Amino acid sequence: MTISPDPWPAPRADHPVDAVVTLPGSKSLTNRALLLAAIAEGPSVVRRALRSRDTTLMAAALTALGSTVDTAGADWAVTPGAFDRDAAVDCGLAGTVMRFVPPVAGLSTGSISFDGDPHMRKRPIGEILGALRTLGVPVEGEALPFTVHGRGAVAGGTVVVDASASSQFISALLLAGARYEQGVDVRHDGKPVPSLPHIDMTVAMLREHGVEVDDADADRWRVAPGPVRPVDHLIEPDLSNAAPFLALAAVSGGSVVVRDWPRATTQAGDALREILTAMGCEVAFEAGPDGGGLRVTGSGTLLGIDVDLHDVGELTPAVAALCALAEAPSHLRGVAHIRGHETDRLAALATELSGLGADVTELDDGLSIRPAPLHGGVFHTYADHRMAHAGVIVGAAVEDVRVENIATTAKTFPDFAGFWSGLIEQ
């Protein structure tokens, strides 16, 4: 793995980049697959699992509870075990670990303590802890660090949550719900739920495991009690991680293919096809002897956009970086919830893009970005991998952009810096 200087000099693309990219697997799919495998009736395999900090933390958490997750190879074997011990779970900066594991920990007969990186203590979790108490699970604490005192079973039933801060509040309860005695009936009460594709992903994976899920009513999801069938999953490439690579085609006027892009998917990153088309790129699926993929070709001109990113908020940093390079104003809306991600992404984007000369207005739920000449400088990432993606996109078009803590990209893409440099410098 490349050891990068800090801050890292982002390479500028002084020629059209023509590349074919094979992405690591989806973090969202990998961690859902691991958790469902750990509570299934028998062993299974997660094929092409993403190996990153977030996913190894999930594997470690499930192993601490009592399952066995063998991460030695590219395909990770999971053997369910008895959740019969006290354990400590390190959440790091992984929202999926902090939010998905506690509802499963309620099935343990032990006391399971949770903590994580300092910033993780600021991320919202109270709705899930309150929901667990409603469902009969004793929980000590209101935020990280907290402890779930398992009783070996969870009664389940109906619970009302405000999931306007994160769709993970819903997914967390649904993933464990089939193992609850009464199943779970989750009702959302609040502003619209963000990132609905992630809930669709959860529902689809539960159904693959033979779990009965009723999502016919708006803002209500019912999981029937019953067994979780073991299923081997083949993990799709992480389409949100495709954002900087496809953006590189747009910024450089080149052409980038992301291999194995699925024709149908629940991943939020699939929205990049529509967004990049609106910004003036040519976007098309193509076949090939190696399976083909999605090709994005830049036109040499980036158009401004007015778009609601509520359901695909994780794409906001990359899209904002492109908008800062566009030739017309852009307005990004509907993403107030990303203030509660790894950092307050709206404030961070406004600060860092402005620091490089961009004309940015921070709004309650988004950003307005107007054309302005950009210049070099240090782009801070706040230990947020998506912020690092924004920094390298700007750096591909602007001389002397230096990205602080580029290593944070290991959260979802090991050795991102070396891979990125190789694409531009080839």
Stockholm file with secondary structure:
# STOCKHOLM 1.0

chainA/1-426         MTISPDPWPAPRADHPVDAVVTLPGSKSLTNRALLLAAIAEGPSVVRRALRSRDTTLMAAALTALGSTVDTAGADWAVTPGAFDRDAAVDCGLAGTVMRFVPPVAGLSTGSISFDGDPHMRKRPIGEILGALRTLGVPVEGEALPFTVHGRGAVAGGTVVVDASASSQFISALLLAGARYEQGVDVRHDGKPVPSLPHIDMTVAMLREHGVEVDDADADRWRVAPGPVRPVDHLIEPDLSNAAPFLALAAVSGGSVVVRDWPRATTQAGDALREILTAMGCEVAFEAGPDGGGLRVTGSGTLLGIDVDLHDVGELTPAVAALCALAEAPSHLRGVAHIRGHETDRLAALATELSGLGADVTELDDGLSIRPAPLHGGVFHTYADHRMAHAGVIVGAAVEDVRVENIATTAKTFPDFAGFWSGLIEQ
#=GR chainA/1-426 SS CCCCCSSEECCCCCSCCEEEECCCBCHHHHHHHHHHHHTSSSCEEEETCCCSHHHHHHHHHHHHHTCEEECSSSSEEEECCCCCSCEEEECTTCHHHHHHHHHHHTTSSSEEEEECCGGGGGSCCHHHHHHHHHTTCCEECSSSSEEEECCSCCCCEEEEECCTTCTHHHHHHHHHHTTSTTCEEEEECSSCCSCHHHHHHHHHHHHHTTCCEECCSTTEEEECCCCCCCCCEECCBCSGGGHHHHHHHHHHTCEEEEETCCSSCCCGGGGHHHHHHHTTCEEEEECCTTCCEEEEECCSCCCCCEEECGGGGGGHHHHHHHHHTSSSCEEEESCGGGGGSSSCHHHHHHHHHHHTTCEEEECSSCEEEECCCCCCEEECCTTCHHHHHHHHHHHHHSTTEEETTGGGGGGTSTTHHHHHHHHHHC
#=GC SS_cons         CCCCCSSEECCCCCSCCEEEECCCBCHHHHHHHHHHHHTSSSCEEEETCCCSHHHHHHHHHHHHHTCEEECSSSSEEEECCCCCSCEEEECTTCHHHHHHHHHHHTTSSSEEEEECCGGGGGSCCHHHHHHHHHTTCCEECSSSSEEEECCSCCCCEEEEECCTTCTHHHHHHHHHHTTSTTCEEEEECSSCCSCHHHHHHHHHHHHHTTCCEECCSTTEEEECCCCCCCCCEECCBCSGGGHHHHHHHHHHTCEEEEETCCSSCCCGGGGHHHHHHHTTCEEEEECCTTCCEEEEECCSCCCCCEEECGGGGGGHHHHHHHHHTSSSCEEEESCGGGGGSSSCHHHHHHHHHHHTTCEEEECSSCEEEECCCCCCEEECCTTCHHHHHHHHHHHHHSTTEEETTGGGGGGTSTTHHHHHHHHHHC
//
